[in-house]
C-alpha cells in the first residue's frame, strides 16, 4: 500500500507538471510567433505568414528610413549649431571689443568735456572701472535722464558728424557743378570773343589795304591812322590771324612751288586744262556756268537727234 501511494503521488506530480507545460497548439503558435519575429528582424516579407505582418514589415522599413534620415539631419543640425555657436562667440568677442572701444572713446570725450587734465584723457585712465561706471552704464542698467542729457553717446556724435559731412558734401558737389557750368560758359564766351577779335583784325587790315600807299594831306593821314589796327590788338591776335589764313609750314610752300613748277613744265593744252579745272574748283560762278553750259549742250544734242529721228521716220 505504501508503494501504491508513492506511485499515485508520483503520477499526480507528473500530471501537474504536464498540466503546467504548453500543449501542442500552444507550441505551434509559439513557433509561428518565433518565425514572425525572425522575419521582422530580417525584414523578409516572403517569410511573413499574413498581410498584417507584411504591412508591419513595410511600415518598419519606412520607419527605419525615416530614422536614418532623422539621424543624418540631426548630425547636420548639430554641426550647424556648433558653427552658429562659434559665430556667436566670435560676435560676442567683437561686441566686447567694440564696447570697450566705445567706452574708451566716451571716457576720453567725457574727460575732455568736463575739464579734466590731459592725464585723465588717456586710454589707461578711460579704462578704469570707476570711470567706466560713471561715464557709460553697465549692461542691463538703464542710464539716467540727467547723464543722457548731459553727455550724448558716441554713436549719436558720430552719426551727427556723418550727417553734417554728407550735407556739406552735397553742398560742395552742387557748388562744383555750378562752377563747372560757369567755367564752360566762360570758356565758350572767351572762344567767341577771340574769334570776333580775329575777324576785327582782319577787317582792320582789309581797310588799311584799301588806303593808298602814300597818304595825302593831314585829314588823310589822320584817317589812315584811325583805320590802322591797334598795336596791342596786333600783337595779341596777329598770330591767330596768320594761322587762320592758311598753313605757314615751309613744306607747304615747297609743295606749292613744286606744283607750280610741274604745271609750268606741261604743254599749253594741259596747262589750259589745269587752269580751267582750278578756276572751276575755286569759283562757284564758274561751276554754275559750266553746269548750265553742259546741260544746254546736252539738251541741244538730244533735240537734234530727236528731230533727225522724226525726219527719218517720216521719210
Buried (B, 14 or more C-beta within 10 A) or exposed (E): EEEEEEEEEEEEEEEEEEEEEEEEEEEEEEEEEEBBEEBBEEEEBEBBEEEEBBEBBEEEEEEEEEEEEEEEEEEEEEEEEEEEEEEEEEEEEEEEEEEBEBBBBBBBBBBEEEEBEEEBBEEEBBEEEEBBEEBBBEEEEEEEEEEEEEBEBBEEBEEEEEEEEEEEEEEEEEEEEEEEEEEEEEEEEEEEEEEEBBEBBBEBBEBEEEBEEEBEEEEEEEEBEEBBBEEEBBEBBBEEBEEEEEEEEEEEEEEEEEEEEEEEEEEEEEEEEBEEEEEBEEEEEBEEEBEEEEEEEEEEEEEEEEEEEEEEEEE
